[in-house]
Amino acid sequence: GENVEQHPSTLSVQEGDSAVIKCTYSDSASNYFPWYKQELGKRPQLIIDIRSNVGEKKDQRIAVTLNKTAKHFSLHITETQPEDSAVYFCAASVGYRIQGAQKLVFGQGTRLTINP
Amino acid sequence: GAVVSQHPSRVICKSGTSVKIECRSLDFQATTMFWYRQFPKQSLMLMATSNEGSKATYEQGVEKDKFLINHASLTLSTLTVTSAHPEDSSFYICSASGGTSYNEQFFGPGTRLTVL
């Protein structure tokens, strides 16, 4: 089945610097790649997603890149701020659809800490 | 954006009892709902996928007789943990998908279950 590997598991950066989190997936049929931010005890919140027909997407300080050939995608956060501190999860859709929406397989998560 | 509620937010129960968790999509019709379990400092693990009016599809290793899922309407899915034991203590999160953004999953706030 689909496997998603996420690195690093923890990341600490100085405020104002950039942060990059990388994920690889195994199912070549995956076509939807969301990124979620989860604060302690809260629900995951979608921050950006990308579909397989594009290679890059940007939303203000957040960008995601996708390399379908290599089966990896990355999250880039620029000009980091203390409120960016959280756990970030990548996910990839399972290639087949049973009925309705596709399932997601999540990476292991990255704990991002922004140091003031 | 799409809003998903979950009730209760926290429950403490004795070993052997059953607990029902409700997941509702408040402003859209959810064709598909997903149930996840998240242990401390771990990723989200998909337990099952449910489509309105159909039986849930369980992930490998998840006991369908222990985790009963009902998706009776396009806005409500329930998860019942039967004969709960301490090892079932976890954070249970639902997500809902539907409407125009076909694959995007909107998460509920989660239910923290503690079994004594």
Interface residues (C-beta under 8 A of the other chain):
Chain A: Y32 P34 Y36 G41 K42 R43 P44 Q45 L46 D49 F89 S93 I98 Q99 G100 A101 Q102 K103 L104 V105 F106 G107 Q108 G109
Chain B: T31 T32 F34 Q42 S43 L44 M45 L46 T49 N51 S54 T57 I93 S97 G98 Y102 N103 E104 Q105 F106 F107 G108 P109 G110 R112
